[in-house]
Amino acid sequence: MAARKATITRDTSETKIEVSLDLDWSPASGLQQTIEVSTGIGFLDHMYNALAKHGGMSLTMKCKGDLWIDDHHTAEDSALALGSAFKQALGEVRGIKRYGTGHAPLDEALSRAVLDISGRPYCVTELQLRREKVGDLSTEMLPHIFHSFAMAAGVTLHVDVLRGENDHHKAESAFKALALAIRQAIERTGGSDVPSTKGVL
């Protein structure tokens, strides 16, 4: 069974990013799950840590961005890099479930994520966020992070916060829901068929 891993770099005048992603970590592997994320934005690191942990992935991300301007380029470009790494690690869409759904609660907050590894990038989010920032991350960037990931990964993604009061809880439950949806969608079926009536994705 081929390893589903990727390492990519994204180097622009705004950000310099290195991402290494392993989609297939599991407790049964006997290996330690590696999660090392440093974007310069504490709350964003926290979200990517949750995504990797609950998605059963090993993730190393180092990002140096122009945070003296604001958080936009770092948040957007890190999500684009992560999506690109995901697409490269997954390789040909064959022998996987393709669809995934995840529900994740965090105290009073509950989120749902629905994922289709379709090759048709699209993203819809409804996060019900009210604060201007959570930590040092602008809440307006959270939908943009999901959108950037979906575009680069080539997936259709819907993320909805179904209920909640605390914006930290709502955002974190949304990332955890995506983690569970990813874990389900990339699960190997044991076959080698393309999961589409078209025969190609």
N, C-alpha and C positions, 0 to 999 in steps of 0.2 A: 504494500500500500504506500503510495507516494506521500511524502511529507508535504503538508500544506503550510509552507513558510514563505516569507518574503522580507526583504530589507530594501528600503528605498530612501532616497534623499530628495529633498526639495530645497533648492537654494535660489532665493530671489533677493532683490534689494530690500525687501521688507522682513523676510524671515529666513532662517536657516534651520532645517528640520531633518532629523534622522529617525526613521521608524523601523523597528524589527517586530514582526508579528508571527506568531505560531498559533494556528487555529485549533490544533489538536491536543493541547495539554489536557490530561485527565489524571485524577488521583491514582488510577490503575497503572499509569505509565511508570510509576516509580521515580519520576523526575519531579523536581521542585518547580512550581509555577513561578515564573519570573515576571514581576510587574515593577517597572521603574519608569516613572513619568515625571518629566520636568519641563514645564512650559513657561514658568515664571508667573503663572496665575494659579494660586493655590486651589481655588474652587474648581477650576478646569482640570487640574491634576486629579482631584478627588473624583470627578465624574468619569474620567478615563480609567482610573483605577477600578471603579465600580463596574464599568463596562467590561473590562478584561477579566476581573475576578469572577463575575457571575456568568460571563460568556464562555468560561473555560478556556481562555486564551492566555498565552504569554505575550506580554507587550513591553517593549522598551521604546520610549519616545524622548528625544531631546530636542527642544525647540528654543531658539533664541530669536526673539522678535522685537519689533520697534515699540516696546511698551511705553516708551516716553511719549509716544503719540497717543495711543489708546490701545484697547484690547482687541480691536477688530481683526487686524491682520493675523495675529497669533492664533486667535480662536478659529478663524476661517481656514487658514492654511494648515493648521494641525489636523483639522477634520478632513481636508482634502487629501493630505498625506496619508492619514489613517485609512480613508476610503480606497485610495490607490493601492496601499499595501494589502488591504482585504481582497480586492479584486485580483491582484497578482498572486496572492497566496492560494486563493480558491482555484484559480486556473480554469480549465474548461468546465462549464456547468453540466456535469454528467455524474450520475450515480449519487445524487443528493436529494433531500426532500424538497428543496427549493422554497417552500413556504414555511413561515414561522410566525407564531403568535405568542406574546408574552404578557402576562399581567404581573405587576409587582406593587405591593403595598409598602408604605413607610409611614407607620403610625396612622394618622388620619388621611394621608394622601394615597391615591390609587391611580396607577397609570397602565395604559395598554399600548403595546407596539405590535404592528402587523407588518411583516416583511415578505417581499417577493423578489427572489434573485432572478430577475426577469430580463436583464439587459436593457430595460427601458427605465432610465432614471426619472424618478418623480418623488416628490415629498410633500406631505401635508401634515401640519402640526397644529395642535390646539392645546397649549400648555397652561393657560389660565394664570399667568404670572402677573404679579401686581407691583412688586418692588422694582426700583431702577437697577439695583445691583444685588447679587448674592456674593458676599466677599468682594473680590476685585473683578468679578466677571459681570458685565452688563447683561441683564436678563434678555434684552433684545437680541443678544448673540446666540442664545440657546436654540431657538428655531433655526437660525442660520447654520449652526454647527450640524444639526441633523440633516439639513438640506445639503450642505457641502459634502458630508459623508455619503449621502445617497447618490449625488451626482457623480462623484469620483468612483464609487463602488459599482455603479451601474445597477442600482436596485430601486424598487418601488417601496416606499416607506411611509407608514402612517403612524404618528405618535400622538396620543391623546391623554391628557390628565383628566381622569373621570371625576375626581373630587379631591379636595384638599384645602388647607388653610395656609400652611407655611410654605413659602416659595422654595426654601432649601429642600424640604421633603418632596415637594412636587417635582422639582428638577431631578433629584436623585432617583426617585421612583421611576421617572421616565427613562433614564439611562439604564436602570436595572431591567426594566421591561424590554428595552431594545436588546440587552444582553441575552435575555432568555429567548427572544425571537430569533436572534442570530444563531444561538446554540441549536435550536430546533431546525432551522432552515438549512444549515450546513451539515446536518447529520447524514452520514453515509447510509445508503439503503442496502448495500451489498451487491447492487447491480452496476451496470455501466450505461444505462439508458439516459438519454436526454429527457428531462422531465417537462416535456412540452408536446402537444399534439402536432406542432409544426415540425418537430424533429430537430430543431435548432433553436438556440437561445443566443 
